[in-house]
């Protein structure tokens, strides 16, 4: 058995070390998370008030994409978070208009 003494605990447990986020990264991370939650909330509201079954299924399908993104949020890359910050404000405005 290799000497486990002196290893970072994450490495010793066969994980990978992830450096803590900087202040700017934390702010970006939180803004992106809030946007994803707001989009999901908007979809939930639209689905609850939709009377057309075909449109409701379409909204549920779109919501599923964003739900999956929220579920794996911690594992999103910086590029994916950047895409959220770039595209979700417009999506949220469109959903709120509907």
Backbone as CSV, one residue per row, in Angstrom:
resi,resn,N_x,N_y,N_z,CA_x,CA_y,CA_z,C_x,C_y,C_z
1,UNK,0.845,-1.183,0.000,0.000,0.000,0.000,0.886,1.240,0.000
2,UNK,0.632,2.177,-0.916,1.464,3.382,-0.967,1.287,4.216,0.299
3,UNK,2.280,5.000,0.576,2.244,5.867,1.750,1.213,6.971,1.541
4,UNK,0.150,6.960,2.339,-0.919,7.949,2.229,-0.600,9.201,3.052
5,UNK,0.463,9.099,3.836,0.854,10.212,4.683,1.326,11.385,3.828
6,UNK,0.889,12.564,4.117,1.370,13.739,3.407,0.546,14.111,2.191
7,UNK,-0.404,13.267,1.788,-1.258,13.600,0.647,-2.386,14.512,1.107
8,UNK,-2.861,15.317,0.179,-4.059,16.097,0.457,-5.190,15.102,0.686
9,UNK,-6.084,15.386,1.602,-7.132,14.423,1.958,-7.962,14.005,0.746
10,UNK,-8.238,14.937,-0.164,-9.021,14.604,-1.353,-8.295,13.585,-2.209
11,UNK,-7.009,13.787,-2.399,-6.206,12.846,-3.187,-6.136,11.496,-2.489
12,UNK,-5.984,11.516,-1.177,-5.901,10.270,-0.417,-7.195,9.466,-0.516
13,UNK,-8.307,10.158,-0.695,-9.595,9.480,-0.812,-9.967,9.198,-2.261
14,UNK,-9.021,9.317,-3.147,-9.177,9.046,-4.583,-10.073,10.041,-5.299
15,UNK,-10.229,11.229,-4.745,-10.980,12.285,-5.417,-10.028,13.195,-6.146
16,UNK,-10.568,14.276,-6.660,-9.682,15.245,-7.286,-9.822,16.558,-6.549
17,UNK,-8.719,17.199,-6.339,-8.694,18.453,-5.621,-9.250,19.555,-6.511
18,UNK,-10.168,20.350,-5.966,-10.709,21.496,-6.666,-10.408,22.720,-5.821
19,UNK,-9.716,23.650,-6.419,-9.334,24.853,-5.688,-10.572,25.678,-5.342
20,UNK,-10.542,26.381,-4.227,-11.668,27.243,-3.864,-11.878,28.328,-4.916
21,UNK,-13.123,28.771,-5.053,-13.450,29.810,-6.024,-12.959,31.166,-5.530
22,UNK,-12.581,32.018,-6.475,-12.231,33.395,-6.123,-13.526,34.154,-5.849
23,UNK,-13.412,35.366,-5.342,-14.604,36.175,-5.072,-15.403,36.414,-6.351
24,UNK,-14.723,36.741,-7.446,-15.405,36.975,-8.726,-16.093,35.712,-9.225
25,UNK,-15.426,34.573,-9.065,-16.019,33.307,-9.488,-17.245,32.960,-8.646
26,UNK,-17.176,33.245,-7.363,-18.338,32.982,-6.488,-19.528,33.832,-6.897
27,UNK,-19.283,35.097,-7.216,-20.360,35.995,-7.643,-20.951,35.494,-8.958
28,UNK,-20.096,35.132,-9.902,-20.563,34.612,-11.196,-21.360,33.320,-10.992
29,UNK,-20.863,32.452,-10.159,-21.520,31.177,-9.871,-22.912,31.418,-9.290
30,UNK,-23.004,32.335,-8.331,-24.287,32.626,-7.694,-25.262,33.290,-8.666
31,UNK,-24.776,34.223,-9.480,-25.646,34.869,-10.467,-26.205,33.840,-11.439
32,UNK,-25.375,32.927,-11.900,-25.827,31.898,-12.836,-26.843,30.980,-12.168
33,UNK,-26.602,30.595,-10.926,-27.532,29.722,-10.209,-28.887,30.400,-10.026
34,UNK,-28.873,31.674,-9.684,-30.121,32.422,-9.507,-30.876,32.513,-10.838
35,UNK,-30.166,32.719,-11.925,-30.822,32.786,-13.238,-31.473,31.458,-13.616
36,UNK,-30.778,30.356,-13.370,-31.346,29.043,-13.696,-32.607,28.815,-12.860
37,UNK,-32.553,29.143,-11.586,-33.732,28.974,-10.717,-34.884,29.867,-11.172
38,UNK,-34.586,31.090,-11.588,-35.634,32.004,-12.049,-36.282,31.487,-13.326
39,UNK,-35.474,30.938,-14.231,-36.016,30.365,-15.466,-36.911,29.173,-15.141
40,UNK,-36.477,28.316,-14.244,-37.309,27.176,-13.845,-38.616,27.643,-13.216
41,UNK,-38.548,28.655,-12.400,-39.755,29.197,-11.776,-40.707,29.749,-12.831
42,UNK,-40.160,30.442,-13.828,-40.997,30.984,-14.905,-41.663,29.850,-15.693
43,UNK,-40.907,28.806,-15.991,-41.497,27.647,-16.683,-42.596,27.015,-15.829
44,UNK,-42.364,26.875,-14.535,-43.376,26.287,-13.653,-44.658,27.105,-13.677
45,UNK,-44.524,28.421,-13.647,-45.695,29.284,-13.706,-46.451,29.150,-15.015
46,UNK,-45.704,29.107,-16.120,-46.341,28.951,-17.431,-47.056,27.604,-17.548
47,UNK,-46.411,26.571,-17.072,-47.001,25.230,-17.150,-48.284,25.163,-16.311
48,UNK,-48.250,25.763,-15.141,-49.413,25.723,-14.251,-50.619,26.441,-14.856
49,UNK,-50.357,27.476,-15.646,-51.479,28.249,-16.199,-51.843,27.854,-17.630
50,UNK,-51.067,26.984,-18.247,-51.313,26.600,-19.642,-52.494,25.636,-19.737
51,UNK,-53.430,25.944,-20.642,-54.601,25.077,-20.830,-54.467,24.182,-22.056
52,UNK,-53.627,24.573,-23.002,-53.402,23.771,-24.208,-52.412,22.649,-23.875
53,UNK,-52.864,21.401,-23.995,-52.028,20.250,-23.622,-50.746,20.161,-24.456
54,UNK,-50.834,20.452,-25.733,-49.646,20.380,-26.598,-48.610,21.415,-26.161
55,UNK,-49.048,22.620,-25.883,-48.140,23.676,-25.440,-47.579,23.337,-24.055
56,UNK,-48.399,22.757,-23.198,-47.929,22.371,-21.866,-46.810,21.330,-21.975
57,UNK,-46.987,20.337,-22.848,-45.938,19.318,-23.035,-44.657,19.950,-23.578
58,UNK,-44.809,20.899,-24.489,-43.642,21.604,-25.041,-42.907,22.351,-23.927
59,UNK,-43.652,23.044,-23.083,-43.040,23.763,-21.961,-42.377,22.803,-20.984
60,UNK,-43.002,21.664,-20.732,-42.423,20.674,-19.823,-41.123,20.107,-20.376
61,UNK,-41.068,19.924,-21.688,-39.844,19.447,-22.330,-38.726,20.469,-22.184
62,UNK,-39.053,21.737,-22.417,-38.056,22.804,-22.263,-37.615,22.917,-20.809
63,UNK,-38.571,22.798,-19.887,-38.236,22.874,-18.462,-37.285,21.745,-18.071
64,UNK,-37.473,20.565,-18.646,-36.618,19.417,-18.315,-35.152,19.697,-18.636
65,UNK,-34.907,20.402,-19.729,-33.530,20.752,-20.102,-32.902,21.621,-19.016
66,UNK,-33.650,22.599,-18.556,-33.122,23.520,-17.546,-33.072,22.876,-16.165
67,UNK,-33.974,21.943,-15.906,-33.937,21.195,-14.645,-32.664,20.365,-14.567
68,UNK,-32.324,19.726,-15.655,-31.097,18.929,-15.689,-29.878,19.814,-15.487
69,UNK,-29.897,20.977,-16.094,-28.782,21.913,-15.926,-28.677,22.325,-14.458
70,UNK,-29.804,22.546,-13.800,-29.791,22.915,-12.388,-29.272,21.766,-11.530
71,UNK,-29.679,20.549,-11.847,-29.245,19.377,-11.064,-27.744,19.182,-11.106
72,UNK,-27.153,19.479,-12.247,-25.703,19.281,-12.355,-24.947,20.607,-12.292
73,UNK,-25.572,21.596,-11.667,-24.997,22.943,-11.640,-23.582,22.970,-11.088
74,UNK,-23.341,22.253,-10.027,-22.010,22.265,-9.405,-20.933,21.754,-10.357
75,UNK,-21.323,20.943,-11.332,-20.350,20.365,-12.257,-20.253,21.144,-13.576
76,UNK,-20.997,22.236,-13.710,-20.939,23.000,-14.957,-19.564,23.627,-15.136
77,UNK,-19.135,23.688,-16.357,-17.853,24.327,-16.657,-18.021,25.853,-16.630
78,UNK,-16.918,26.549,-16.608,-16.953,28.011,-16.640,-17.631,28.502,-17.915
79,UNK,-17.414,27.791,-19.020,-18.037,28.175,-20.289,-19.557,28.023,-20.219
80,UNK,-20.025,26.947,-19.589,-21.467,26.743,-19.451,-22.087,27.820,-18.557
81,UNK,-21.401,28.158,-17.475,-21.913,29.236,-16.617,-21.905,30.560,-17.364
82,UNK,-20.890,30.787,-18.136,-20.818,32.015,-18.932,-21.965,32.080,-19.942
83,UNK,-22.284,30.938,-20.540,-23.417,30.878,-21.478,-24.721,31.212,-20.757
84,UNK,-24.894,30.702,-19.555,-26.091,31.003,-18.766,-26.171,32.504,-18.517
85,UNK,-25.088,33.108,-18.101,-25.084,34.536,-17.814,-25.360,35.365,-19.062
86,UNK,-24.971,34.855,-20.211,-25.159,35.569,-21.470,-26.570,35.390,-22.027
87,UNK,-27.151,34.193,-21.917,-28.403,33.899,-22.609,-29.648,33.876,-21.726
88,UNK,-29.496,33.573,-20.462,-30.674,33.406,-19.610,-31.429,34.709,-19.318
89,UNK,-30.767,35.857,-19.194,-31.565,37.072,-18.960,-32.597,37.316,-20.073
90,UNK,-32.200,37.126,-21.317,-33.134,37.294,-22.432,-34.224,36.218,-22.386
91,UNK,-33.848,34.976,-22.106,-34.820,33.893,-21.989,-35.809,34.196,-20.874
92,UNK,-35.320,34.659,-19.748,-36.184,34.983,-18.622,-37.157,36.109,-18.974
93,UNK,-36.671,37.136,-19.664,-37.551,38.227,-20.112,-38.645,37.698,-21.031
94,UNK,-38.261,36.812,-21.948,-39.239,36.243,-22.876,-40.282,35.405,-22.138
95,UNK,-39.839,34.598,-21.185,-40.763,33.780,-20.415,-41.700,34.632,-19.572
96,UNK,-41.177,35.692,-18.988,-42.013,36.582,-18.182,-43.034,37.316,-19.041
97,UNK,-42.658,37.615,-20.281,-43.595,38.261,-21.203,-44.739,37.338,-21.560
98,UNK,-44.437,36.053,-21.723,-45.474,35.061,-22.020,-46.434,34.977,-20.864
